[in-house]
Amino acid sequence: MSRSTSFPALSAWFAVLPDTEEGAHLAAGLGSTPLNLSHASGRPWVVGSRAPEGIAVGSHGDTRVAVIGEHRVTPEQAARAAAGGPAAWGEAGRMWPGSFHLLVSEAGRVRVQGSAVGLRRVFYGTVPGPGRCVLAADRADVIAELTGAGLDERRVAVELLTSGAPHPLTGAPLWHGVHALPSGHRLTLEPGSRTAVSRWWHVPSSEVPLSEGAEGLRTELRAAVEVRTHGRSLVTTDLGGLDSTAVCCTAARGPATVAAYTAALHDQAGDDVYWAERTVQELPGVEHHIVPAADVAMTFEGVDSLQDVLDTPSIITVDRNRRMGIIERAAARGSGLHLCGLGGDELLAGTPAHLHSLLRTHPRTGLRALRGYTAKYRWPYSAVLRQLGDRRPYRAWLARVADDLTAPAPAADEPLLDWAAPPRMPPWATGDARAAARELLRAELPTAQPLAPGHGTHRELAAMEGISQWARHIGQMAAPLGLTFSAPYYDVRVIEAALAVRPHERITPWRYKPLIVEAMRGVVPESSRTRGTKANATYEEEAGLRAHRAGLLALCEDSRLARLGLVDEGELRRWCLRALSAESESYQLHPTLACEVWLRTRERLASQPPEAVRQPEQTAGHSRPAATPTER
């Protein structure tokens, strides 16, 4: 058996096999892989391409514990966890700092878990036929390849939704029979090809005052950064907004040389460079690189020639070259680890949707915050009262989303107090696409539950689920460069430290991210610690659309989505020819372009022999060199 058609294109992957003869037969068909761990029985347990420096394995009797990812777990610690039984395994997943997959083989059972949010994902599926067995992996395409799964066109339709697929369909795999394990859950492969799914992580109660919570967040963020930088002579970091500044300054307190990168915006109103220069003036030893705006890719650049092998479509596609520009420079500098601030916005800026519970538990504080948010964002009071008065459960909101897929998009001044921003199908989606998306959304209604009981925490976790996919996909793009793209804010201990703080102190209309501001006293220089601005790339998007319209139109030619009957090619082309507002129109293109690029990439992989498939070190269409940018 040989099912490894596209595996040469994957720089990093692993699969987890059951302790059965069927699992051993499947592993034999893969041939030799760089990563190869065994059950106590001697049968193959974990196979893949991961380098051994991110793996710790410990054993006790017939129990094996493996940790794969960013951590400092020793084989001795893993062995103690193996000896401690299920309670110790569960505690280890929460208490060891870092971001990792935790795998356990014990008495014929195999347990697999990823992260609290979607950064470390687990997918699973069943190999059909006489050798039937269930296996798991960290990439959906690995499961699809090994099980022979075919594309599920209905799932592609859901990916066209303008604000992304809502929970519980966020980031779901696009193949028949390939399943995604919910974040914060573990998968158990039982004897006899049976599976069980159970929860290992719960949202903490939010009762810690801000002053105490700031100390806790500082401690956990420092531990998260130290786990990653330990033993390295050089690390690179983003240095842009407040969140990446906190990570950069934390790393600068360690022994490794820190090279920080700041991308200048084409929009002269962007102030990241100004604040970054203020920061590094008080961080002796930090090597600061400013990428001039002329060398920063616009949104949509090269979108018609991308070749990254991702396991699900990603809206990061439209900004791929802009975001990867710094990663490529970091790799050229010799870095094996690049730290980012992704996750900070959702965790630290939070959401006003906490008003639902705040008005009940602290009415006076809630009313004051309500007045502040309404004035700050200029929300119509009628719409605010309508959303706050809506006590319907999450599944009722999801049912409304399914009903309203073709309704006009919410107004720009619509309050942000509902379970989530309601997604819509784009104007170019066909009737078949709308029907498929509506069918799949309605299929979730009998069991759909929010990620947390309240609107606020659910909305924050849902945002983390979505944005963590950006970090995950950038990691897949960066892997061929030999570089780990790291997002410490998505570590379970960092998430818990932030969510444990009282929401009305962590999120307020009166201060910008007060929790991280207080946590970074003595870490981030005072000249930039209380920065209250955040740059955006609206100009880059609108100018990029004009500059790279030819690439968008190229994707409209012989559209793979049109072949599937999901988009009206003519209508999509008309949209790509228009001048579009980044705030209210062009964002609708992002999911569609992501799906189109993803389908073309999968088609290219399927049409080439294994030895011809390689994920390029630099994507075609991005002509900018990876040379070190201007140093300041």
N, C-alpha and C positions, 0 to 999 in steps of 0.2 A: 504494500500500500504506500502511495506517495501522495500526500495532500498539501505539500508545502509550497504551492505555486507562488504565492506572493510573499512568503516569509523573508526572502532575501532583501526585500524592500524595507523591512522593519528593523530599525536599529536597536530597539529595546522592547521585549515582550516576554511574558512567561505564561505557562499553562500549568494547572494543577490537576493531577490525575487521581482517580480512585485507587484504592489498594485492592485491585482485582486483576485477573488475567486479561480482561478486556482492556483495561487501562495500560497494561504492559504491552499488549499487542499494538495499541495506538501509538505508544512511544516508539516502538520498534520501527513503525512506518515513517517516523520523522527523521530517523537516522541520528547521527551525533549532533548534539547541541552544546553550546558552551556552558550552559547552566544545566546541571543534572543532579538532583537530590533524590534520595531513596527513602521509602517507607522502612519501618523496622523489618518488614518481611523481605526486603531486598528489591521489591518491585519499584519501578520509577514513580516518583511522587511529584516533583517539580522539574519541568524542562523549559528551556528558553534561551534567550540571548543576553540576559542581564549580566553585567560584570560583577565579579564576586565581592568587590569592596562595599557594596550596598546590602550585603546579606550576612545575617548571623543565624546560626543553627545550633540548637542545644537538644539533648536527648536525656530521657530518664525511663529506663525500662523499654516498653514498646511505644512510648510517646515521643514524638518529635515536634519541636516548635521552630519555625523559621520566620524571620523578620526581614522584609525586603523593602528598601526605600531609603529615606533620609533619617538616620538614627545613630545612636552610639551604643546600642545594645551589644553586649559581649556574648560569646557562646556560653559562658558561665551563667549569665543572667537568663538567657533563653533556657538553659537546662533547669535552673531553679523554677522557672515558670512551668516547664514541662512536668516537674515533680509535684507542683502545687495543685494540679487538676483544673477543672473548668473555671472555678472561681479565680484562680491565679491568672488564667489566660485572659479572662475578661478584664481583670484589673490591669494587666500589663498593657492592653490596648489603649486604656485611658491614661495610665500614669507614666509610661515611657514617653519622654519628649521627642518630638519630631513628627514626621509624616511617613507612614509605611503601611504595607499589607502585612497582616498577621495570619500565618498558616499553621495549622495543627493537624498532625496525623496521630490517631490514637485508636488502637483496637479495631481496625477496619473502618473507622470513621475519619472523615477529613473535614476540617472546618476552615473557612476562608472568610476574612473580613477586610474591608478597606477603611475609608476615613469617615468622619462624622458628616462631612459634606462631600460633593462629588469629585474631589481632586483625585483620590485613589479609588478607582471604580473596580467592580467585580462583575463579570459577565459569565453566563453559563448556558449550556445547551446539551442536547443528547445526541450522541453518535448513533444513527439508526442501524438496523440490521441485526444479524446474529451476534455481532460484537457490541451490542448496545451498552453504552455506559454514559454517565453524566460527567462532564468536566467543566472547569472554570478557568478564566484567564483575566488578565488586566486589560485586554483589548477585545472589542466586540468582533473585529474582523478575524482574529485568531479563532474564535469559536465558530464563526461562519465558515471559515476555511476547513476546520477539522470536522465539522458536522455536515458539510456540503449544503449549507442553508442557502436558499434563494432570496432575492430581494423582495421585500414587502412594500409594494408600491403605495399602499394606503398610508404606511408610516412616513413615506417621503412626503405625502400630501400634508401631514401634520407639521412637518419641518418648514413649510412655507409660511406659517403663521407669523405675522409681522412683529409681534413682541416675543416670539419664541413659544414653544409648546409649554403649556402650564403643567404644574405638578398634578398628577404623578407621571406625566409623559415626558418630562424634561430629560433630554439626552438619551431617550430610549433608543436601542439599536434598531437598525433598519432592515434586518433580515428575519424571515420566518423562523420561529423556534429558538431565537437567540434572546435571552432574558437579561435584564439588568437588575442586580441586587440593589434594593433601596439603600441609600446612605444610612450609616449608623446601624446596619443590620449585619448579621453573619449568615453565611450559607453553610449548611452541613450536608455533605455527600454521604448518605447512609448506604449500608450494604444493600445490594439488590437494585441499584439504580434509582433509589428513592432520594428525595431531597427534603430539607426542612429549612425554613427561614425564620430567624428570631432576632429580636432587637438587642443590641449591646450598648447603645448610647441613648441617653435621654437629655433633653434640654434642662439645664440647671434652673433652679428657682432664682428669681431676680430680686434679691433682698440686700445685697451688699452696698453700703454707701460709697459715693464716688471716691472719697479719699482713700478708703481701704481698697477699693477696686483698682485704683490707679497703681497702687503698689503691687497688687497681684498681676496686673497686666504687664507692668515693667519686668517683673520676675519671669513670667512665662515667655514674653517676647525675647528676653535676653537668652533664656534657655533654648528657645527655638533657633535663634541665630547661632548660638555656640555649637549646637548639634551639627550644624551644617558647615561651619567654618573650622572646626577642630581639625588640626593636623594639616591644614592647607597654608601654603605660603602666599597665595594670591586668591582673592575673591573679587568679583565685580558686582556692582549694584546699580539699580536705577536711582537717580536723584532728581525727583521732579516735584510731586505733591507732598503733602504733610506725611502721608502713610509711608511712602518710600523713603522719605527723609529720616523717619524714625528707625526704619530698618537699617539704612546706611550708617547712621550715627551709632547704632548699637553695634554693628559689625566693626566700626572704626575703633571701638573700645577694646577689641581683641588683638591678638598678636599678628594676624595675617595682614598683608598689604591689601588695602582696599582701593580699587579703581572705580570711581563713580562716574556715571554717564548721564548727561542731561541733553535732551533733544530740544533744540530751539524750534519754536512754532513759526510758521509763515505769517500768522496773524501777529502784528506788532503788539496787540493787547495781551498776548500770552506772557506771563511773568515768571515762568519756571526758572529760566536762566538767572534772573535777578536774585531770586530767593536761594537758588543753589549756590551762587557765588558768595552770598552772605554766610551761608552755612559753612562752606569749606574754609573760609577765612579763619574760622575758629576751630578747625579740625586739622591740626598739624599732621602731616604724613599722608593725608588722603590725596590720591592722584585723581585729579578732576579732568574729565574730557567733555567738552561741549561739541555737540554735533551741529554744525551750522544749518540753518533752515534750508539752505540751498541743497544740502546733502540728505535731507530727510524726505523720504518718499511721501507723496500725497496718497490719500485714500483712493482705492481702485487701481493703483499702479500695478501693472503686470497681472491683473486678475485673470486674464485669458490664457496665461502660460504657466500657471502654478503647477507644481508636481509633488507637493507634500502628500505623504500617505497618512491620512487621518482615518480613524475608525468610525467617526460620525461626521456629518457636515458641521462646519463651524463658521459662525458669523465673523470670526477673526479673519476669515479669508480676505475680506475687502480691505483690511488694514494690514495684511500679512507683511508686506515689504516695509511699511512704516515701522511696525513693531519689531520686526526681525533685524532691522538695520543695526540697532544697538547690540542685539545678541551676536550678530556676525562680527561686530567690532570687538566684543568681549572675548569671543573665541579666538580671534586673531591676536589679541593681547596675550593669550595663553591661559585664560581662565577656564577652569572646569566646573565652576559654580557661579551662577548669576542670580542674585536676590532681587525680588521685586516687591511692590506694595499692593499687588492685587489682593482683594478681599477686605482691605481696610475700609473702603466706602460703605459696604453693606454692614460691616461689623461695628463701625465707629460712628458713621453719620446716621445710620439706622433709618427709621421711618416714623413719620407722624401718626401712622396707623395705630400706634400704642395708645392714642387718645381714647379708643373704644374702652379699654380697661381702666385707663387713668381717670376718666370722668366718673367711673363707678367707685374706685378705691380712694382717690384723692380729688374730690370734686373741685375744691378751690384751686389747687395746682393745675388741674385739667382745664378749667375754664380760662385761666390765665394763659396757658400754653395754646389753647384753641384760638384765642384772640391773636396771639403772636404769630402762629402759623398762617392764619387767614389773612393777616395784614402783610406778612412777608411774601407770600406767594400769590396774593390778590385773588384768593378763591372766592367764588360767589357763596354767600352764606346759605342760600337755598340748597346748593349742591352739597355743602358741608353737612348741613342738618339731615339731608336725605341719606347720605352715606353713613353717618353716625347712627341714624335711626334704623338702619337695615341690620337686623339681628339674625338674618337667615344663615344657616350653616354653610360650610365650604362647598358641599356637593350641590347646594342650590345655586351658588355662584357659578360653579362649573357648568351646570345645566344651562344657565343664562348665557354663558360664553358660547356653548354649542348652538344655542338658538340664534345668537346675534353675530355669527361669523361674517356676515356680509353687511352688517350695519355700519354707519359712518364711524370713523375712529373717534375716540373721546376728544373733547375740546382741549386746547392747550392749557386752559386754566381749570381743568377737572381736578378736584382734590385727590390726594394720594392716600385715601383712608380705607379703600376696599381691600379685599383679600389679595388682589394683584391688579396690575393694569390689564384690562381685557384685551386679548389678542384678536386680530381680525385676519381674514384671508385677503391677500392682495387683489387688486382689480383684474390682474391677468390670470388668476386661478380659474380653471375650468369648473363646470358643474360637477364633473366626476371628482375633482380634487376637493371641492367643498363638501360633497356628500361623504367622501371617505374620511375627512377630518371630523366632520360632525358625528359620524358613526363611531369612530374610535373614542372621541371625547365622551359620548353617551355611554359607551361600554364601561367606562370607569366609574360611573355614577353610583352603582350599588355599594362599592367599597371605598370610594374616595374619602380620605380624611386629610385635614390640614397637617402641616409639618409640626405645628404647635397649636395649643388650644386657642390662643388669641390672634387677632388680625396682625398685630405688630410683629410678634416673633415669627409667625408663619411667613410674613412678607419678607423679613430679613433672611430667614433660612432659604426661602425660595430664590431670592436674589443671589445668595451664596451658591446655591445649586447651579444656577445659570452661569454666573461669572466664573466659578471654579472651572467650568469647561474651557474657558479661555486659557487659563493657566495650564490646564491639562493638554490642550491642543498645541499651545506654544511649546510645551515640553516635548511633544512629539515632533514638532518642527526643528527644535534645537538638538535633539538627540543625535542626528547624523554629524553634527559639528563636534561631538564629544563633550557637550556642555549640559549640565543639569540646570534647568530653569526652576527656581525654587520660590514658593509662595508661603512664607511662615505664618501669615495671618489665617491660613486654613488648617493649621494644626489644631487638634481637638482641645488641647490644654489652653491655647490662646483663645479659641472660640469660647470655651467655658469661662475663662477669666473675664471676658468682655460681657457676655450675656448674663453673668451673675450680678452685674451692677444694676441698681434700680433704673428702669427705663427713663423715668422723668429726669434723672440726673445725667444719664449717659446721652440722651437725645433731647435737645431743647432748641427752640427758635432763637434763643438769645445768645448762644455761643456755638462756635464751629468745633465739632468733635472734642468736647471737653475732656473725655476720658483719656484720649491719647495725649492731649496737651498737658494734662496733669501727670500722666505716667512718664512723660519724657523730661520732666524737670531734672536737670543735671546730666542729661544724656544728649539732647538736642540743644545746640547753642541758643541762648535766650534771644538773640537777634532774629531767629526764625521760628522759634518754638510755637509762638502764638499766631503764626500766619493764618489768615482767615479766607484766603482766596484759593480758587481751583481753576486751572486752565482747562479749556476744552478744545476739541479739534473740529469745530463746526466749519471754520474757514477751510481747513484741509479737505473736508469732505466736499464742500460745494465747488471749490476750485479743482479738486481732483476729478470730480465728475466731468467737468468741462475738458480737462486736460487728457483724460483717459477714456473718453466716450467711445473711441474706436474699439477698445478692449471689451467694453460692455456689449457693443453691437456684435462683436465676433462671437460672444457666447450665445447670442440670439440666433445665430446661423446654425441650422440643424440642431436645435436645442434638444438635449437628452430628456429634459423635463417634458417638452412638447411631444417627443416620441412616446412617452409614457401616458400621454393624454392628460397631464396635470396643469399645463400652462398654455395659454393662447400666445403663440409666438409673436404674432403681429401686435397684439396689445402690449406685450413686454417690450418689444422694440420701440413702440411709440413712447413708452415711459422713459426708456433709455435715451431718447432723442430730446426729451424736454429739459428745461431748466427746473431743477427741483430744490426745494428748501430742505436743508439737512435736519431741521427741527421737526418738520411735519410730513415730509414726502420721501426723500431718498432713503431713509432708514428702512422703508418697506422693501427695498430691493435687496437688502443684505441677506436675509435667509434664502431667498430664491437663488441669488448668485452663489451662495455657499453650497446649496444642493446641486446646482449645475456643475460647479467645479468638482465637487466630490464624485458625482456620477461619471464625469469624464476621466477622472483619475482611476476609479475602479475599472472602467472600461479599458484604459491603457494597460493596467496591470494584467487583466484577463487575457489581453491579446498578445502579450509578450512571453517568451519562454523564461523560466525562472532565472537563468544565468544572465539574462539581459535586463532584469529589473533591478534597479538600484535607486535608492532615494538620494537625490543629488545633494552635494555639500552646499551648493548655492543655487537657489531657484532660478531657472531661466526666466528672463524678463526683468530681473532686478539687476541693472547694470552697474550700480554703484559699488565701488571696491570696498573691501572690508578693512582698508587701511585705518590706522589709528587716527581719529579726528583731532581737530585743534585742541591743544591742551591749554588750560588756564590755571 
